[in-house]
């Protein structure tokens, strides 16, 4: 890339980044103020298992349907909120994840930096979902795509660690595991496949273990009704219900298998 083009990309990146930082502190959402922030703050002021605290005190069981690593990631920023009273700091991990995805795209598509900035980093849907509505989904997404990056680079240990991290933030990532195993089956040895699976399972369970057997975690995360929303989108053909998300996932699997 020419120096003038590189300078232009840097300026564009900084402008978009400053805009996103501004939006972080400009907007607050009900999702954050009534669900995420009070939940994470409860881990500071009450006890180390906020899921159990919410469950025992009949608080909102939909407050935080994420796994343990999401709490660990947000906890330092909750401490800042506890000191400053500014709940917008809870969006900072999403901004870091956003930049992480951007770096992945830069590495994957060299010489396309300007297009990536315009079509991804300036994407209004992502900007609204993350910086206005306070969604957390970029965090597991960033961990997952970097796992795929290291998988394609044959750095299987890094890939398996990051995949376990993504699962320990949002378990829905599990739907891609069969495709990853199929890719490993086609490109490497059974030994590497077993090692990959072992690392993913062990790290995932170590991260969840402090909460895994508590009633709060079981009800708010493992068996939260939101986990079954995938079955609420269907198309009826007579008495048959075609589950659209499941059908979409199966169609992807059939393409590979």
Secondary structure as the mmCIF struct_conf table of DSSP 4:
data_model
#
loop_
_struct_conf.conf_type_id
_struct_conf.id
_struct_conf.beg_label_comp_id
_struct_conf.beg_label_asym_id
_struct_conf.beg_label_seq_id
_struct_conf.end_label_comp_id
_struct_conf.end_label_asym_id
_struct_conf.end_label_seq_id
HELX_RH_AL_P HELX_RH_AL_P1 UNK A 3 UNK A 26
HELX_RH_AL_P HELX_RH_AL_P2 UNK A 30 UNK A 30
HELX_RH_PI_P HELX_RH_PI_P1 UNK A 31 UNK A 36
HELX_RH_AL_P HELX_RH_AL_P3 UNK A 37 UNK A 45
TURN_TY1_P TURN_TY1_P1 UNK A 46 UNK A 46
BEND BEND1 UNK A 48 UNK A 48
HELX_RH_AL_P HELX_RH_AL_P4 UNK A 50 UNK A 56
TURN_TY1_P TURN_TY1_P2 UNK A 57 UNK A 58
TURN_TY1_P TURN_TY1_P3 UNK A 61 UNK A 62
BEND BEND2 UNK A 63 UNK A 63
HELX_RH_AL_P HELX_RH_AL_P5 UNK A 68 UNK A 84
HELX_RH_3T_P HELX_RH_3T_P1 UNK A 87 UNK A 91
HELX_RH_AL_P HELX_RH_AL_P6 UNK A 92 UNK A 108
BEND BEND3 UNK A 109 UNK A 109
TURN_TY1_P TURN_TY1_P4 UNK A 110 UNK A 111
HELX_RH_AL_P HELX_RH_AL_P7 UNK A 113 UNK A 116
HELX_RH_PI_P HELX_RH_PI_P2 UNK A 117 UNK A 121
TURN_TY1_P TURN_TY1_P5 UNK A 122 UNK A 122
HELX_RH_AL_P HELX_RH_AL_P8 UNK A 124 UNK A 127
HELX_RH_PI_P HELX_RH_PI_P3 UNK A 128 UNK A 132
BEND BEND4 UNK A 133 UNK A 133
HELX_RH_AL_P HELX_RH_AL_P9 UNK A 137 UNK A 152
TURN_TY1_P TURN_TY1_P6 UNK A 153 UNK A 154
HELX_RH_AL_P HELX_RH_AL_P10 UNK A 156 UNK A 167
TURN_TY1_P TURN_TY1_P7 UNK A 168 UNK A 169
HELX_RH_3T_P HELX_RH_3T_P2 UNK A 171 UNK A 176
HELX_RH_AL_P HELX_RH_AL_P11 UNK A 177 UNK A 187
BEND BEND5 UNK A 188 UNK A 188
HELX_RH_AL_P HELX_RH_AL_P12 UNK A 190 UNK A 212
TURN_TY1_P TURN_TY1_P8 UNK A 213 UNK A 213
BEND BEND6 UNK A 214 UNK A 214
HELX_RH_AL_P HELX_RH_AL_P13 UNK A 215 UNK A 217
HELX_RH_PI_P HELX_RH_PI_P4 UNK A 218 UNK A 222
TURN_TY1_P TURN_TY1_P9 UNK A 223 UNK A 223
HELX_RH_3T_P HELX_RH_3T_P3 UNK A 225 UNK A 231
BEND BEND7 UNK A 232 UNK A 232
STRN STRN1 UNK A 234 UNK A 237
TURN_TY1_P TURN_TY1_P10 UNK A 238 UNK A 239
STRN STRN2 UNK A 240 UNK A 243
HELX_RH_AL_P HELX_RH_AL_P14 UNK A 244 UNK A 256
#
